[in-house]
Amino acid sequence: MPSKKFGLAISIFVTFIVVAITVIGIRYGRDISNNREARNLAFVQGVLAYNHFKEYQEIEQLVEQKCYEQAVARAKFNKDIQAKLLASYLLDTNDPNLEKYVADRDVELLKLLPSLDSKGGSTITLAPCSPRKVEKVPGSN
């Protein structure tokens, strides 16, 4: 028959192993989760950066073609879409940190956001471009 001390030692050893495995599992799981979240965030930021790049590129091309009305229309459309997305995010999450971030930078925008319909359509049709002829000012290059 094993002694009480031996039984106690086995119980302590088993408890130690269970606690150690739990701690290792939690750390490993947290590392995997953090790594996955970081990759997801980086992917989303990359997609946003690419989409913004393409939008700016289109506006740049319109300006280079002297299609100023279309460039302004595209810029206003993009601005309105971003405001609607921001309004939708604030409505869905009620994030006080984001609300403070916007308030610190643009109080008027923050006041406007609740009135924006974020459920509406998101398309734009630009009129065909007929570039303006820009007259050279005498004496300019």
Rosetta blueprint (number, residue, H / E / L):
1 M L
2 P L
3 S L
4 K H
5 K H
6 F H
7 G H
8 L H
9 A H
10 I H
11 S H
12 I H
13 F H
14 V H
15 T H
16 F H
17 I H
18 V H
19 V H
20 A H
21 I H
22 T H
23 V H
24 I H
25 G H
26 I H
27 R H
28 Y H
29 G H
30 R H
31 D H
32 I H
33 S H
34 N H
35 N H
36 R H
37 E H
38 A H
39 R H
40 N H
41 L H
42 A H
43 F H
44 V H
45 Q H
46 G H
47 V H
48 L H
49 A H
50 Y H
51 N H
52 H H
53 F H
54 K H
55 E H
56 Y H
57 Q H
58 E H
59 I H
60 E H
61 Q H
62 L H
63 V H
64 E H
65 Q L
66 K L
67 C L
68 Y H
69 E H
70 Q H
71 A H
72 V H
73 A H
74 R H
75 A H
76 K H
77 F H
78 N H
79 K H
80 D H
81 I H
82 Q H
83 A H
84 K H
85 L H
86 L H
87 A H
88 S H
89 Y H
90 L H
91 L H
92 D H
93 T H
94 N L
95 D L
96 P H
97 N H
98 L H
99 E H
100 K H
101 Y H
102 V H
103 A H
104 D H
105 R H
106 D L
107 V H
108 E H
109 L H
110 L H
111 K H
112 L H
113 L H
114 P H
115 S H
116 L L
117 D L
118 S L
119 K L
120 G L
121 G L
122 S L
123 T L
124 I L
125 T L
126 L L
127 A L
128 P L
129 C L
130 S L
131 P L
132 R L
133 K L
134 V L
135 E L
136 K L
137 V L
138 P L
139 G L
140 S L
141 N L
